[in-house]
């Protein structure tokens, strides 16, 4: 998921360099959303891993 966020971020930067502000803003928004989803999933799996680790002990 972070690869896709990075991909859309790079598209956003390239589009901004060439002056395509609409495409740049849209791809930056997509990259931001994907990044936040990745962070939330990371935190969820981190908490689940800690809970599962305590259950095994």
C-alpha distance matrix in Angstrom:
0.0 3.8 5.3 5.2 6.4 8.7 9.8 10.9 12.4 14.4 15.5 16.6 18.7 20.2 21.2 22.7 24.7 26.1 26.9 24.7 24.2 23.1 20.2 19.3 19.3 17.3 14.5 14.6 14.5 11.4 9.7 11.3 10.4 6.6 7.5 10.0 8.2 6.2 9.8 11.5 10.0 10.8 14.2 14.9 14.4 16.4 19.1 19.2 19.6 22.3 24.1 24.0 25.3 28.1 29.0 29.6 32.0
3.8 0.0 3.8 5.3 4.9 6.1 8.4 9.9 10.3 12.2 14.1 15.0 16.4 18.3 19.7 20.8 22.6 24.5 25.4 23.7 23.0 22.5 19.7 18.2 18.3 17.1 13.9 13.3 13.9 11.5 8.7 10.2 10.5 7.1 6.2 9.5 9.2 6.6 9.1 11.9 11.2 10.9 14.2 15.8 15.4 16.5 19.6 20.3 20.3 22.6 24.9 25.1 25.8 28.6 30.0 30.5 32.5
5.3 3.8 0.0 3.8 5.4 5.1 6.1 8.7 9.8 10.6 12.3 14.1 15.4 16.6 18.2 19.9 21.2 22.8 24.2 22.5 22.5 22.0 18.9 17.6 18.5 17.1 13.6 13.8 15.0 12.3 9.6 12.2 12.8 9.4 9.4 12.9 12.5 10.1 12.9 15.6 14.5 14.4 17.8 19.2 18.5 19.8 22.9 23.4 23.1 25.7 27.9 27.8 28.5 31.5 32.7 33.0 35.1
5.2 5.3 3.8 0.0 3.8 5.4 4.9 6.2 8.4 9.8 10.5 12.2 14.2 15.3 16.3 18.2 20.0 21.2 22.2 20.1 20.0 19.1 15.9 15.1 15.8 13.9 10.6 11.4 12.3 9.1 7.3 10.4 10.5 7.3 8.7 12.0 11.4 10.2 13.4 15.5 14.7 15.5 18.7 19.7 19.5 21.2 24.0 24.4 24.7 27.3 29.2 29.2 30.4 33.2 34.2 34.8 37.0
6.4 4.9 5.4 3.8 0.0 3.8 5.4 5.3 6.1 8.7 9.9 10.4 12.4 14.3 15.2 16.4 18.5 20.2 20.8 18.9 18.2 17.6 14.9 13.3 13.5 12.3 9.0 8.7 9.6 7.3 4.2 7.0 8.0 5.5 5.8 9.4 9.9 9.0 11.4 13.9 14.0 14.5 17.3 18.9 19.2 20.5 23.1 24.0 24.5 26.7 28.7 29.2 30.2 32.8 34.1 34.9 36.9
8.7 6.1 5.1 5.4 3.8 0.0 3.8 5.5 4.9 6.2 8.6 9.7 10.5 12.3 14.1 15.2 16.6 18.6 19.8 18.4 18.1 18.2 15.3 13.4 14.4 13.9 10.3 9.7 11.9 10.1 6.8 9.4 11.4 9.2 8.5 12.3 13.2 11.7 13.6 16.6 16.7 16.5 19.4 21.4 21.3 22.2 25.2 26.2 26.2 28.3 30.7 31.1 31.7 34.4 35.9 36.4 38.3
9.8 8.4 6.1 4.9 5.4 3.8 0.0 3.8 5.4 5.3 6.3 8.7 10.1 10.8 12.3 14.3 15.6 16.9 18.3 16.6 17.0 16.8 13.5 12.3 13.9 12.9 9.1 10.0 12.2 10.0 7.7 11.3 12.7 10.5 11.1 14.8 15.1 14.0 16.5 19.2 18.9 19.2 22.3 23.8 23.7 25.0 27.9 28.6 28.7 31.0 33.2 33.4 34.2 37.1 38.3 38.8 40.9
10.9 9.9 8.7 6.2 5.3 5.5 3.8 0.0 3.8 5.4 4.9 6.1 8.7 9.8 10.3 12.1 14.2 15.3 16.1 14.0 13.9 13.4 10.2 9.0 10.3 9.1 5.3 6.5 8.7 6.8 5.2 8.9 10.4 9.2 10.3 13.5 14.2 14.0 16.4 18.7 19.0 19.8 22.4 23.9 24.3 25.7 28.3 29.2 29.7 31.9 33.9 34.4 35.4 38.0 39.3 40.1 42.2
12.4 10.3 9.8 8.4 6.1 4.9 5.4 3.8 0.0 3.8 5.4 5.0 6.3 8.7 9.8 10.5 12.5 14.5 15.1 13.8 13.3 13.7 11.1 8.6 9.9 10.0 6.6 5.6 8.8 8.3 5.6 8.2 11.0 10.3 10.1 13.3 14.9 14.5 16.0 18.7 19.6 19.8 22.2 24.2 24.8 25.6 28.2 29.6 29.9 31.8 34.1 34.8 35.5 38.0 39.6 40.4 42.2
14.4 12.2 10.6 9.8 8.7 6.2 5.3 5.4 3.8 0.0 3.8 5.3 5.1 6.2 8.5 9.8 10.7 12.5 14.1 13.3 13.7 14.6 11.7 9.4 11.8 12.2 8.7 8.7 12.2 11.5 9.2 12.0 14.6 13.5 13.4 16.8 18.2 17.4 19.1 22.0 22.5 22.5 25.2 27.2 27.4 28.2 31.1 32.3 32.3 34.3 36.7 37.2 37.8 40.5 42.1 42.6 44.4
15.5 14.1 12.3 10.5 9.9 8.6 6.3 4.9 5.4 3.8 0.0 3.8 5.5 5.2 6.0 8.5 9.9 10.7 12.1 10.5 11.4 11.8 8.4 7.1 10.0 9.9 6.6 8.1 11.3 10.5 9.4 12.6 14.7 14.0 14.8 18.0 19.0 18.8 20.9 23.4 23.8 24.4 27.0 28.7 29.1 30.3 32.9 33.9 34.3 36.5 38.6 39.0 39.9 42.6 43.9 44.6 46.6
16.6 15.0 14.1 12.2 10.4 9.7 8.7 6.1 5.0 5.3 3.8 0.0 3.8 5.5 5.2 6.1 8.6 10.0 10.4 8.9 8.6 9.5 6.9 4.2 6.8 7.8 5.3 5.5 9.0 9.5 8.6 10.9 13.5 13.7 14.2 16.9 18.5 18.7 20.3 22.7 23.8 24.4 26.6 28.4 29.3 30.2 32.7 34.0 34.6 36.5 38.5 39.4 40.3 42.7 44.2 45.1 47.0
18.7 16.4 15.4 14.2 12.4 10.5 10.1 8.7 6.3 5.1 5.5 3.8 0.0 3.8 5.4 5.0 6.2 8.8 9.8 9.8 9.8 11.8 9.8 6.7 9.5 11.3 9.0 8.3 12.1 12.9 11.2 13.2 16.3 16.3 16.0 18.9 20.9 20.7 21.8 24.6 25.8 25.9 28.0 30.3 30.9 31.5 34.1 35.7 36.0 37.7 40.0 40.9 41.5 43.9 45.6 46.4 48.1
20.2 18.3 16.6 15.3 14.3 12.3 10.8 9.8 8.7 6.2 5.2 5.5 3.8 0.0 3.8 5.4 5.1 6.4 8.7 8.7 10.2 12.2 9.7 7.8 11.4 12.6 10.4 11.0 14.6 14.8 13.6 16.1 18.8 18.5 18.8 21.8 23.4 23.1 24.7 27.4 28.2 28.4 30.9 32.9 33.3 34.2 36.9 38.2 38.4 40.3 42.7 43.3 43.9 46.5 48.1 48.7 50.5
21.2 19.7 18.2 16.3 15.2 14.1 12.3 10.3 9.8 8.5 6.0 5.2 5.4 3.8 0.0 3.8 5.4 5.2 6.1 5.1 6.9 8.6 6.4 5.2 8.9 10.2 8.9 10.1 13.2 13.8 13.6 15.9 18.3 18.6 19.3 21.9 23.5 23.8 25.5 27.8 28.8 29.4 31.7 33.5 34.3 35.3 37.8 39.0 39.6 41.5 43.6 44.4 45.3 47.7 49.2 50.1 52.0
22.7 20.8 19.9 18.2 16.4 15.2 14.3 12.1 10.5 9.8 8.5 6.1 5.0 5.4 3.8 0.0 3.8 5.4 5.0 5.6 5.8 8.8 8.0 5.4 8.4 10.9 10.2 10.0 13.3 14.8 14.3 15.8 18.6 19.4 19.6 22.0 24.0 24.4 25.6 28.0 29.4 29.9 31.8 33.9 34.9 35.6 38.0 39.6 40.1 41.8 44.0 45.0 45.8 48.0 49.7 50.7 52.4
24.7 22.6 21.2 20.0 18.5 16.6 15.6 14.2 12.5 10.7 9.9 8.6 6.2 5.1 5.4 3.8 0.0 3.8 5.5 7.7 9.0 12.2 11.2 9.0 12.2 14.5 13.4 13.3 16.8 18.0 17.0 18.8 21.8 22.2 22.1 24.8 26.8 26.8 28.0 30.7 31.9 32.1 34.2 36.4 37.1 37.7 40.3 41.9 42.2 43.8 46.2 47.1 47.7 50.1 51.9 52.6 54.2
26.1 24.5 22.8 21.2 20.2 18.6 16.9 15.3 14.5 12.5 10.7 10.0 8.8 6.4 5.2 5.4 3.8 0.0 3.8 5.8 8.5 11.3 10.4 9.5 12.9 14.7 14.0 14.8 17.9 18.9 18.6 20.7 23.3 23.7 24.2 26.8 28.5 28.7 30.2 32.7 33.8 34.3 36.5 38.4 39.2 40.0 42.6 44.0 44.4 46.2 48.5 49.2 50.0 52.5 54.1 54.9 56.6
26.9 25.4 24.2 22.2 20.8 19.8 18.3 16.1 15.1 14.1 12.1 10.4 9.8 8.7 6.1 5.0 5.5 3.8 0.0 3.8 5.6 8.8 9.1 8.4 11.0 13.3 13.5 14.1 16.8 18.3 18.5 20.1 22.5 23.6 24.1 26.3 28.2 28.9 30.2 32.4 33.8 34.5 36.4 38.3 39.4 40.3 42.6 44.1 44.8 46.5 48.6 49.6 50.5 52.8 54.3 55.4 57.1
24.7 23.7 22.5 20.1 18.9 18.4 16.6 14.0 13.8 13.3 10.5 8.9 9.8 8.7 5.1 5.6 7.7 5.8 3.8 0.0 3.8 5.7 5.6 6.1 8.7 10.2 10.8 12.1 14.4 15.6 16.4 18.2 20.2 21.2 22.3 24.4 25.9 26.9 28.5 30.4 31.7 32.7 34.7 36.3 37.4 38.6 40.8 42.1 43.0 44.9 46.7 47.6 48.8 51.1 52.4 53.6 55.5
24.2 23.0 22.5 20.0 18.2 18.1 17.0 13.9 13.3 13.7 11.4 8.6 9.8 10.2 6.9 5.8 9.0 8.5 5.6 3.8 0.0 3.8 5.5 4.9 6.0 8.5 9.9 10.3 12.1 14.2 15.1 16.1 18.2 19.8 20.7 22.4 24.2 25.5 26.7 28.4 30.1 31.2 32.8 34.5 36.0 37.0 39.0 40.5 41.5 43.2 45.0 46.1 47.3 49.4 50.8 52.2 54.0
23.1 22.5 22.0 19.1 17.6 18.2 16.8 13.4 13.7 14.6 11.8 9.5 11.8 12.2 8.6 8.8 12.2 11.3 8.8 5.7 3.8 0.0 3.8 5.4 5.3 6.2 8.6 9.9 10.7 12.4 14.2 15.4 16.7 18.5 20.0 21.4 22.8 24.4 25.9 27.3 28.8 30.3 31.9 33.2 34.8 36.2 38.0 39.2 40.5 42.4 43.9 45.0 46.4 48.5 49.7 51.1 53.1
20.2 19.7 18.9 15.9 14.9 15.3 13.5 10.2 11.1 11.7 8.4 6.9 9.8 9.7 6.4 8.0 11.2 10.4 9.1 5.6 5.5 3.8 0.0 3.8 5.5 5.1 6.0 8.4 9.9 10.6 12.1 14.1 15.4 16.4 18.1 20.0 21.1 22.4 24.3 25.8 26.9 28.4 30.3 31.6 32.8 34.3 36.3 37.4 38.5 40.5 42.1 43.0 44.4 46.7 47.8 49.0 51.1
19.3 18.2 17.6 15.1 13.3 13.4 12.3 9.0 8.6 9.4 7.1 4.2 6.7 7.8 5.2 5.4 9.0 9.5 8.4 6.1 4.9 5.4 3.8 0.0 3.8 5.5 5.4 6.0 8.6 10.0 10.5 12.1 14.3 15.4 16.3 18.3 20.0 21.0 22.4 24.3 25.7 26.8 28.6 30.3 31.5 32.6 34.7 36.1 37.0 38.9 40.7 41.7 42.8 45.1 46.5 47.7 49.6
19.3 18.3 18.5 15.8 13.5 14.4 13.9 10.3 9.9 11.8 10.0 6.8 9.5 11.4 8.9 8.4 12.2 12.9 11.0 8.7 6.0 5.3 5.5 3.8 0.0 3.8 5.6 5.1 6.1 8.7 9.8 10.4 12.3 14.2 15.2 16.5 18.4 19.9 21.1 22.6 24.3 25.6 27.1 28.6 30.3 31.4 33.2 34.7 35.9 37.5 39.2 40.4 41.7 43.7 45.1 46.6 48.4
17.3 17.1 17.1 13.9 12.3 13.9 12.9 9.1 10.0 12.2 9.9 7.8 11.3 12.6 10.2 10.9 14.5 14.7 13.3 10.2 8.5 6.2 5.1 5.5 3.8 0.0 3.8 5.4 5.1 6.3 8.7 9.9 10.7 12.4 14.2 15.6 16.7 18.4 20.1 21.3 22.7 24.4 26.0 27.2 28.7 30.3 32.0 33.1 34.5 36.4 37.8 38.9 40.4 42.5 43.6 45.0 47.1
14.5 13.9 13.6 10.6 9.0 10.3 9.1 5.3 6.6 8.7 6.6 5.3 9.0 10.4 8.9 10.2 13.4 14.0 13.5 10.8 9.9 8.6 6.0 5.4 5.6 3.8 0.0 3.8 5.4 5.0 6.1 8.5 9.8 10.5 12.1 14.2 15.3 16.3 18.3 20.0 21.0 22.3 24.4 25.7 26.8 28.3 30.4 31.4 32.5 34.5 36.2 37.0 38.4 40.6 41.8 43.0 45.1
14.6 13.3 13.8 11.4 8.7 9.7 10.0 6.5 5.6 8.7 8.1 5.5 8.3 11.0 10.1 10.0 13.3 14.8 14.1 12.1 10.3 9.9 8.4 6.0 5.1 5.4 3.8 0.0 3.8 5.4 5.0 6.1 8.6 9.9 10.4 12.3 14.2 15.2 16.5 18.4 19.9 20.9 22.6 24.4 25.7 26.8 28.8 30.2 31.3 32.9 34.8 35.9 37.0 39.2 40.6 41.9 43.7
14.5 13.9 15.0 12.3 9.6 11.9 12.2 8.7 8.8 12.2 11.3 9.0 12.1 14.6 13.2 13.3 16.8 17.9 16.8 14.4 12.1 10.7 9.9 8.6 6.1 5.1 5.4 3.8 0.0 3.8 5.4 5.1 6.2 8.6 9.8 10.7 12.3 14.2 15.4 16.6 18.4 19.9 21.3 22.6 24.4 25.7 27.3 28.7 30.1 31.8 33.2 34.5 36.0 37.9 39.1 40.7 42.6
11.4 11.5 12.3 9.1 7.3 10.1 10.0 6.8 8.3 11.5 10.5 9.5 12.9 14.8 13.8 14.8 18.0 18.9 18.3 15.6 14.2 12.4 10.6 10.0 8.7 6.3 5.0 5.4 3.8 0.0 3.8 5.4 5.2 6.1 8.5 10.0 10.6 12.2 14.3 15.4 16.5 18.3 20.1 21.1 22.5 24.2 26.0 26.9 28.3 30.3 31.7 32.6 34.2 36.4 37.4 38.8 40.9
9.7 8.7 9.6 7.3 4.2 6.8 7.7 5.2 5.6 9.2 9.4 8.6 11.2 13.6 13.6 14.3 17.0 18.6 18.5 16.4 15.1 14.2 12.1 10.5 9.8 8.7 6.1 5.0 5.4 3.8 0.0 3.8 5.5 5.2 6.1 8.7 9.9 10.5 12.3 14.3 15.3 16.4 18.5 20.0 21.1 22.3 24.5 25.7 26.6 28.6 30.3 31.2 32.5 34.7 36.0 37.2 39.2
11.3 10.2 12.2 10.4 7.0 9.4 11.3 8.9 8.2 12.0 12.6 10.9 13.2 16.1 15.9 15.8 18.8 20.7 20.1 18.2 16.1 15.4 14.1 12.1 10.4 9.9 8.5 6.1 5.1 5.4 3.8 0.0 3.8 5.5 5.1 6.3 8.7 9.9 10.6 12.4 14.3 15.3 16.7 18.4 20.1 21.0 22.8 24.4 25.6 27.1 28.8 30.2 31.4 33.3 34.8 36.3 38.0
10.4 10.5 12.8 10.5 8.0 11.4 12.7 10.4 11.0 14.6 14.7 13.5 16.3 18.8 18.3 18.6 21.8 23.3 22.5 20.2 18.2 16.7 15.4 14.3 12.3 10.7 9.8 8.6 6.2 5.2 5.5 3.8 0.0 3.8 5.4 5.2 6.2 8.6 10.0 10.6 12.3 14.2 15.5 16.5 18.4 19.9 21.3 22.6 24.2 25.9 27.2 28.4 30.0 31.9 33.0 34.7 36.7
6.6 7.1 9.4 7.3 5.5 9.2 10.5 9.2 10.3 13.5 14.0 13.7 16.3 18.5 18.6 19.4 22.2 23.7 23.6 21.2 19.8 18.5 16.4 15.4 14.2 12.4 10.5 9.9 8.6 6.1 5.2 5.5 3.8 0.0 3.8 5.5 5.1 6.1 8.7 9.9 10.5 12.2 14.3 15.3 16.4 18.1 20.1 21.0 22.2 24.3 25.8 26.6 28.1 30.3 31.4 32.7 34.8
7.5 6.2 9.4 8.7 5.8 8.5 11.1 10.3 10.1 13.4 14.8 14.2 16.0 18.8 19.3 19.6 22.1 24.2 24.1 22.3 20.7 20.0 18.1 16.3 15.2 14.2 12.1 10.4 9.8 8.5 6.1 5.1 5.4 3.8 0.0 3.8 5.4 5.1 6.3 8.7 9.9 10.5 12.5 14.3 15.4 16.4 18.6 20.0 20.9 22.6 24.5 25.5 26.6 28.8 30.3 31.5 33.3
10.0 9.5 12.9 12.0 9.4 12.3 14.8 13.5 13.3 16.8 18.0 16.9 18.9 21.8 21.9 22.0 24.8 26.8 26.3 24.4 22.4 21.4 20.0 18.3 16.5 15.6 14.2 12.3 10.7 10.0 8.7 6.3 5.2 5.5 3.8 0.0 3.8 5.4 5.0 6.1 8.6 9.7 10.6 12.3 14.2 15.2 16.7 18.3 19.8 21.2 22.7 24.2 25.5 27.3 28.7 30.4 32.1
8.2 9.2 12.5 11.4 9.9 13.2 15.1 14.2 14.9 18.2 19.0 18.5 20.9 23.4 23.5 24.0 26.8 28.5 28.2 25.9 24.2 22.8 21.1 20.0 18.4 16.7 15.3 14.2 12.3 10.6 9.9 8.7 6.2 5.1 5.4 3.8 0.0 3.8 5.5 5.1 6.1 8.5 10.0 10.5 12.2 14.0 15.5 16.4 18.1 20.0 21.2 22.3 24.0 25.9 26.9 28.5 30.6
6.2 6.6 10.1 10.2 9.0 11.7 14.0 14.0 14.5 17.4 18.8 18.7 20.7 23.1 23.8 24.4 26.8 28.7 28.9 26.9 25.5 24.4 22.4 21.0 19.9 18.4 16.3 15.2 14.2 12.2 10.5 9.9 8.6 6.1 5.1 5.4 3.8 0.0 3.8 5.5 5.1 6.1 8.7 9.9 10.6 12.1 14.3 15.3 16.2 18.2 20.0 20.7 22.0 24.3 25.5 26.8 28.8
9.8 9.1 12.9 13.4 11.4 13.6 16.5 16.4 16.0 19.1 20.9 20.3 21.8 24.7 25.5 25.6 28.0 30.2 30.2 28.5 26.7 25.9 24.3 22.4 21.1 20.1 18.3 16.5 15.4 14.3 12.3 10.6 10.0 8.7 6.3 5.0 5.5 3.8 0.0 3.8 5.5 5.0 6.3 8.7 10.0 10.4 12.4 14.2 15.2 16.5 18.4 19.8 20.8 22.7 24.4 25.8 27.4
11.5 11.9 15.6 15.5 13.9 16.6 19.2 18.7 18.7 22.0 23.4 22.7 24.6 27.4 27.8 28.0 30.7 32.7 32.4 30.4 28.4 27.3 25.8 24.3 22.6 21.3 20.0 18.4 16.6 15.4 14.3 12.4 10.6 9.9 8.7 6.1 5.1 5.5 3.8 0.0 3.8 5.4 5.2 6.2 8.7 9.8 10.7 12.3 14.1 15.5 16.7 18.3 19.8 21.4 22.7 24.5 26.3
10.0 11.2 14.5 14.7 14.0 16.7 18.9 19.0 19.6 22.5 23.8 23.8 25.8 28.2 28.8 29.4 31.9 33.8 33.8 31.7 30.1 28.8 26.9 25.7 24.3 22.7 21.0 19.9 18.4 16.5 15.3 14.3 12.3 10.5 9.9 8.6 6.1 5.1 5.5 3.8 0.0 3.8 5.4 5.1 6.1 8.4 10.0 10.5 12.0 14.2 15.3 16.2 18.0 20.0 20.9 22.4 24.6
10.8 10.9 14.4 15.5 14.5 16.5 19.2 19.8 19.8 22.5 24.4 24.4 25.9 28.4 29.4 29.9 32.1 34.3 34.5 32.7 31.2 30.3 28.4 26.8 25.6 24.4 22.3 20.9 19.9 18.3 16.4 15.3 14.2 12.2 10.5 9.7 8.5 6.1 5.0 5.4 3.8 0.0 3.8 5.5 5.3 6.0 8.7 9.9 10.3 12.2 14.2 15.1 16.1 18.4 19.8 21.0 22.8
14.2 14.2 17.8 18.7 17.3 19.4 22.3 22.4 22.2 25.2 27.0 26.6 28.0 30.9 31.7 31.8 34.2 36.5 36.4 34.7 32.8 31.9 30.3 28.6 27.1 26.0 24.4 22.6 21.3 20.1 18.5 16.7 15.5 14.3 12.5 10.6 10.0 8.7 6.3 5.2 5.4 3.8 0.0 3.8 5.5 4.9 6.2 8.6 9.7 10.6 12.3 14.1 15.1 16.7 18.4 20.1 21.6
14.9 15.8 19.2 19.7 18.9 21.4 23.8 23.9 24.2 27.2 28.7 28.4 30.3 32.9 33.5 33.9 36.4 38.4 38.3 36.3 34.5 33.2 31.6 30.3 28.6 27.2 25.7 24.4 22.6 21.1 20.0 18.4 16.5 15.3 14.3 12.3 10.5 9.9 8.7 6.2 5.1 5.5 3.8 0.0 3.8 5.4 5.3 6.2 8.6 10.0 10.7 12.2 14.1 15.6 16.6 18.6 20.5
14.4 15.4 18.5 19.5 19.2 21.3 23.7 24.3 24.8 27.4 29.1 29.3 30.9 33.3 34.3 34.9 37.1 39.2 39.4 37.4 36.0 34.8 32.8 31.5 30.3 28.7 26.8 25.7 24.4 22.5 21.1 20.1 18.4 16.4 15.4 14.2 12.2 10.6 10.0 8.7 6.1 5.3 5.5 3.8 0.0 3.8 5.4 4.9 5.9 8.5 9.7 10.2 11.9 14.1 15.0 16.3 18.5
16.4 16.5 19.8 21.2 20.5 22.2 25.0 25.7 25.6 28.2 30.3 30.2 31.5 34.2 35.3 35.6 37.7 40.0 40.3 38.6 37.0 36.2 34.3 32.6 31.4 30.3 28.3 26.8 25.7 24.2 22.3 21.0 19.9 18.1 16.4 15.2 14.0 12.1 10.4 9.8 8.4 6.0 4.9 5.4 3.8 0.0 3.8 5.5 5.1 6.2 8.7 9.9 10.4 12.5 14.3 15.5 17.0
19.1 19.6 22.9 24.0 23.1 25.2 27.9 28.3 28.2 31.1 32.9 32.7 34.1 36.9 37.8 38.0 40.3 42.6 42.6 40.8 39.0 38.0 36.3 34.7 33.2 32.0 30.4 28.8 27.3 26.0 24.5 22.8 21.3 20.1 18.6 16.7 15.5 14.3 12.4 10.7 10.0 8.7 6.2 5.3 5.4 3.8 0.0 3.8 5.4 5.1 6.2 8.6 9.8 10.7 12.4 14.5 15.8
19.2 20.3 23.4 24.4 24.0 26.2 28.6 29.2 29.6 32.3 33.9 34.0 35.7 38.2 39.0 39.6 41.9 44.0 44.1 42.1 40.5 39.2 37.4 36.1 34.7 33.1 31.4 30.2 28.7 26.9 25.7 24.4 22.6 21.0 20.0 18.3 16.4 15.3 14.2 12.3 10.5 9.9 8.6 6.2 4.9 5.5 3.8 0.0 3.8 5.5 5.1 6.0 8.4 9.9 10.5 12.5 14.6
19.6 20.3 23.1 24.7 24.5 26.2 28.7 29.7 29.9 32.3 34.3 34.6 36.0 38.4 39.6 40.1 42.2 44.4 44.8 43.0 41.5 40.5 38.5 37.0 35.9 34.5 32.5 31.3 30.1 28.3 26.6 25.6 24.2 22.2 20.9 19.8 18.1 16.2 15.2 14.1 12.0 10.3 9.7 8.6 5.9 5.1 5.4 3.8 0.0 3.8 5.4 5.1 6.0 8.6 9.8 10.7 12.7
22.3 22.6 25.7 27.3 26.7 28.3 31.0 31.9 31.8 34.3 36.5 36.5 37.7 40.3 41.5 41.8 43.8 46.2 46.5 44.9 43.2 42.4 40.5 38.9 37.5 36.4 34.5 32.9 31.8 30.3 28.6 27.1 25.9 24.3 22.6 21.2 20.0 18.2 16.5 15.5 14.2 12.2 10.6 10.0 8.5 6.2 5.1 5.5 3.8 0.0 3.8 5.5 5.0 6.3 8.6 10.1 11.0
24.1 24.9 27.9 29.2 28.7 30.7 33.2 33.9 34.1 36.7 38.6 38.5 40.0 42.7 43.6 44.0 46.2 48.5 48.6 46.7 45.0 43.9 42.1 40.7 39.2 37.8 36.2 34.8 33.2 31.7 30.3 28.8 27.2 25.8 24.5 22.7 21.2 20.0 18.4 16.7 15.3 14.2 12.3 10.7 9.7 8.7 6.2 5.1 5.4 3.8 0.0 3.8 5.4 5.2 6.3 8.9 10.3
24.0 25.1 27.8 29.2 29.2 31.1 33.4 34.4 34.8 37.2 39.0 39.4 40.9 43.3 44.4 45.0 47.1 49.2 49.6 47.6 46.1 45.0 43.0 41.7 40.4 38.9 37.0 35.9 34.5 32.6 31.2 30.2 28.4 26.6 25.5 24.2 22.3 20.7 19.8 18.3 16.2 15.1 14.1 12.2 10.2 9.9 8.6 6.0 5.1 5.5 3.8 0.0 3.8 5.4 5.0 6.4 9.0
25.3 25.8 28.5 30.4 30.2 31.7 34.2 35.4 35.5 37.8 39.9 40.3 41.5 43.9 45.3 45.8 47.7 50.0 50.5 48.8 47.3 46.4 44.4 42.8 41.7 40.4 38.4 37.0 36.0 34.2 32.5 31.4 30.0 28.1 26.6 25.5 24.0 22.0 20.8 19.8 18.0 16.1 15.1 14.1 11.9 10.4 9.8 8.4 6.0 5.0 5.4 3.8 0.0 3.8 5.4 5.4 6.8
28.1 28.6 31.5 33.2 32.8 34.4 37.1 38.0 38.0 40.5 42.6 42.7 43.9 46.5 47.7 48.0 50.1 52.5 52.8 51.1 49.4 48.5 46.7 45.1 43.7 42.5 40.6 39.2 37.9 36.4 34.7 33.3 31.9 30.3 28.8 27.3 25.9 24.3 22.7 21.4 20.0 18.4 16.7 15.6 14.1 12.5 10.7 9.9 8.6 6.3 5.2 5.4 3.8 0.0 3.8 5.4 5.3
29.0 30.0 32.7 34.2 34.1 35.9 38.3 39.3 39.6 42.1 43.9 44.2 45.6 48.1 49.2 49.7 51.9 54.1 54.3 52.4 50.8 49.7 47.8 46.5 45.1 43.6 41.8 40.6 39.1 37.4 36.0 34.8 33.0 31.4 30.3 28.7 26.9 25.5 24.4 22.7 20.9 19.8 18.4 16.6 15.0 14.3 12.4 10.5 9.8 8.6 6.3 5.0 5.4 3.8 0.0 3.8 5.5
29.6 30.5 33.0 34.8 34.9 36.4 38.8 40.1 40.4 42.6 44.6 45.1 46.4 48.7 50.1 50.7 52.6 54.9 55.4 53.6 52.2 51.1 49.0 47.7 46.6 45.0 43.0 41.9 40.7 38.8 37.2 36.3 34.7 32.7 31.5 30.4 28.5 26.8 25.8 24.5 22.4 21.0 20.1 18.6 16.3 15.5 14.5 12.5 10.7 10.1 8.9 6.4 5.4 5.4 3.8 0.0 3.8
32.0 32.5 35.1 37.0 36.9 38.3 40.9 42.2 42.2 44.4 46.6 47.0 48.1 50.5 52.0 52.4 54.2 56.6 57.1 55.5 54.0 53.1 51.1 49.6 48.4 47.1 45.1 43.7 42.6 40.9 39.2 38.0 36.7 34.8 33.3 32.1 30.6 28.8 27.4 26.3 24.6 22.8 21.6 20.5 18.5 17.0 15.8 14.6 12.7 11.0 10.3 9.0 6.8 5.3 5.5 3.8 0.0
